[in-house]
């Protein structure tokens, strides 16, 4: 049996399963629960509003938050288990076991105090690879958006607050290209601009105005058909990111790290690498 920590593979595999579960549940709920809406004309006839009338079944965002939080924990834990295994290659048990974790450092200056005490317990080549993976090396212009920093952010928030809140936004919005309107015996074609009034930054409640569409002239009431597809998102620094995209993205980013060190452990086990 090789020395590569089996828990790393198991936790990464479980995280990938959870990412797929999350996507399947969101897709399934979205298909089964289209947005119900009604159209209200402006009193002066100069436009209309599309008003949300509630869902047949409310989205289970608390459950999805838990799934996402568990996925994040598995990814972070997999990296920490990996760091432990790397330290054990040099000394088993490691000299300073309590400080061992996979370092995630944004600032080059902080690495000496926070990261180096960890990597010093690893072989030199493993330590160099870990250092090269740090956000300050990979994303010098904006390390805060590095995938490891995002993973750390989500992990800390999930541990210290309520399950991560999911915000909804439009994944897709589509209105009729135009509306055929009869007024004074004549037909008018009114183009819909399709600009949502609701941007997803606040929860979607019954009575929320989804679309406001002004007209250039007062016309009689008309039937308006629109199509909405919701996107369930995480709020990151005031920006919304689809949660199923983020879950899959993080799994895909952590996977190569694990594969790199699987080769490292294989070399150690074969005797081709000197500790």
DATAFEN-V934309 format. One record per residue. N is the residue number from 1. RES is the residue in three letters. SS is DSSP state (H for helix, E for strand, - for the rest). PSI is psi in whole degrees, 0 to 359 (none if undefined). Layout:
((N/RES/SS/PSI) (N/RES/SS/PSI))
This chain:
((1/UNK/-/135) (2/UNK/-/169) (3/UNK/-/356) (4/UNK/-/129) (5/UNK/-/117) (6/UNK/H/329) (7/UNK/H/331) (8/UNK/H/311) (9/UNK/H/317) (10/UNK/H/317) (11/UNK/H/323) (12/UNK/H/319) (13/UNK/H/319) (14/UNK/H/320) (15/UNK/H/320) (16/UNK/H/321) (17/UNK/H/317) (18/UNK/H/325) (19/UNK/H/320) (20/UNK/H/320) (21/UNK/H/315) (22/UNK/H/313) (23/UNK/H/315) (24/UNK/H/318) (25/UNK/H/319) (26/UNK/H/315) (27/UNK/H/318) (28/UNK/H/317) (29/UNK/H/317) (30/UNK/H/318) (31/UNK/H/325) (32/UNK/H/347) (33/UNK/-/70) (34/UNK/-/153) (35/UNK/-/130) (36/UNK/-/133) (37/UNK/E/164) (38/UNK/E/158) (39/UNK/E/131) (40/UNK/E/125) (41/UNK/E/147) (42/UNK/-/149) (43/UNK/-/327) (44/UNK/-/4) (45/UNK/-/12) (46/UNK/-/20) (47/UNK/E/188) (48/UNK/E/164) (49/UNK/E/146) (50/UNK/E/118) (51/UNK/E/131) (52/UNK/E/131) (53/UNK/-/14) (54/UNK/-/163) (55/UNK/-/151) (56/UNK/-/317) (57/UNK/-/121) (58/UNK/-/145) (59/UNK/-/134) (60/UNK/-/64) (61/UNK/H/330) (62/UNK/H/319) (63/UNK/H/316) (64/UNK/H/327) (65/UNK/H/319) (66/UNK/H/318) (67/UNK/H/315) (68/UNK/H/318) (69/UNK/H/320) (70/UNK/H/322) (71/UNK/H/313) (72/UNK/H/316) (73/UNK/H/318) (74/UNK/H/320) (75/UNK/H/314) (76/UNK/H/319) (77/UNK/H/322) (78/UNK/H/317) (79/UNK/H/319) (80/UNK/H/320) (81/UNK/H/323) (82/UNK/H/315) (83/UNK/H/320) (84/UNK/H/315) (85/UNK/H/320) (86/UNK/H/321) (87/UNK/H/323) (88/UNK/H/337) (89/UNK/H/323) (90/UNK/H/318) (91/UNK/-/124) (92/UNK/-/107) (93/UNK/-/160) (94/UNK/-/155) (95/UNK/-/322) (96/UNK/-/73) (97/UNK/H/330) (98/UNK/H/338) (99/UNK/H/357) (100/UNK/-/124) (101/UNK/-/169) (102/UNK/-/115) (103/UNK/-/140) (104/UNK/-/99) (105/UNK/-/126) (106/UNK/-/328) (107/UNK/-/130) (108/UNK/H/323) (109/UNK/H/328) (110/UNK/H/342) (111/UNK/H/325) (112/UNK/H/318) (113/UNK/H/325) (114/UNK/H/324) (115/UNK/H/319) (116/UNK/H/321) (117/UNK/H/334) (118/UNK/H/308) (119/UNK/H/339) (120/UNK/-/341) (121/UNK/-/5) (122/UNK/-/167) (123/UNK/-/159) (124/UNK/H/317) (125/UNK/H/322) (126/UNK/H/319) (127/UNK/H/322) (128/UNK/H/322) (129/UNK/H/315) (130/UNK/H/315) (131/UNK/H/320) (132/UNK/H/341) (133/UNK/-/353) (134/UNK/-/147) (135/UNK/H/325) (136/UNK/H/340) (137/UNK/H/323) (138/UNK/H/330) (139/UNK/-/65) (140/UNK/-/323) (141/UNK/-/326) (142/UNK/-/70) (143/UNK/H/337) (144/UNK/H/339) (145/UNK/H/4) (146/UNK/-/146) (147/UNK/H/327) (148/UNK/H/323) (149/UNK/H/319) (150/UNK/H/317) (151/UNK/H/314) (152/UNK/H/318) (153/UNK/H/310) (154/UNK/H/320) (155/UNK/H/316) (156/UNK/H/318) (157/UNK/H/322) (158/UNK/H/328) (159/UNK/H/325) (160/UNK/H/355) (161/UNK/-/183) (162/UNK/-/163) (163/UNK/-/138) (164/UNK/-/130) (165/UNK/-/134) (166/UNK/-/131) (167/UNK/E/148) (168/UNK/E/144) (169/UNK/E/180) (170/UNK/E/121) (171/UNK/E/324) (172/UNK/E/137) (173/UNK/E/134) (174/UNK/E/127) (175/UNK/E/170) (176/UNK/-/144) (177/UNK/-/326) (178/UNK/E/168) (179/UNK/E/130) (180/UNK/E/118) (181/UNK/E/132) (182/UNK/E/126) (183/UNK/E/130) (184/UNK/-/35) (185/UNK/-/359) (186/UNK/E/154) (187/UNK/E/135) (188/UNK/E/145) (189/UNK/E/115) (190/UNK/E/117) (191/UNK/E/134) (192/UNK/-/126) (193/UNK/-/336) (194/UNK/-/42) (195/UNK/-/111) (196/UNK/E/142) (197/UNK/-/337) (198/UNK/-/126) (199/UNK/-/4) (200/UNK/-/358) (201/UNK/-/347) (202/UNK/-/153) (203/UNK/-/149) (204/UNK/-/110) (205/UNK/-/160) (206/UNK/-/132) (207/UNK/-/352) (208/UNK/-/135) (209/UNK/E/115) (210/UNK/E/321) (211/UNK/E/136) (212/UNK/E/121) (213/UNK/E/102) (214/UNK/E/153) (215/UNK/-/159) (216/UNK/-/345) (217/UNK/-/157) (218/UNK/-/128) (219/UNK/-/166) (220/UNK/-/159) (221/UNK/-/141) (222/UNK/-/159) (223/UNK/-/129) (224/UNK/-/132) (225/UNK/-/126) (226/UNK/E/158) (227/UNK/E/130) (228/UNK/E/141) (229/UNK/E/120) (230/UNK/E/150) (231/UNK/E/126) (232/UNK/E/121) (233/UNK/E/160) (234/UNK/E/144) (235/UNK/E/114) (236/UNK/E/110) (237/UNK/-/49) (238/UNK/-/8) (239/UNK/E/148) (240/UNK/E/131) (241/UNK/E/128) (242/UNK/E/130) (243/UNK/H/324) (244/UNK/H/325) (245/UNK/H/313) (246/UNK/H/319) (247/UNK/H/311) (248/UNK/H/322) (249/UNK/H/314) (250/UNK/H/320) (251/UNK/H/315) (252/UNK/H/330) (253/UNK/H/325) (254/UNK/H/330) (255/UNK/H/314) (256/UNK/H/326) (257/UNK/H/314) (258/UNK/H/318) (259/UNK/H/321) (260/UNK/H/315) (261/UNK/H/343) (262/UNK/H/320) (263/UNK/H/322) (264/UNK/H/311) (265/UNK/H/324) (266/UNK/H/321) (267/UNK/H/321) (268/UNK/H/314) (269/UNK/H/330) (270/UNK/H/354) (271/UNK/-/4) (272/UNK/-/346) (273/UNK/-/131) (274/UNK/-/127) (275/UNK/-/none))
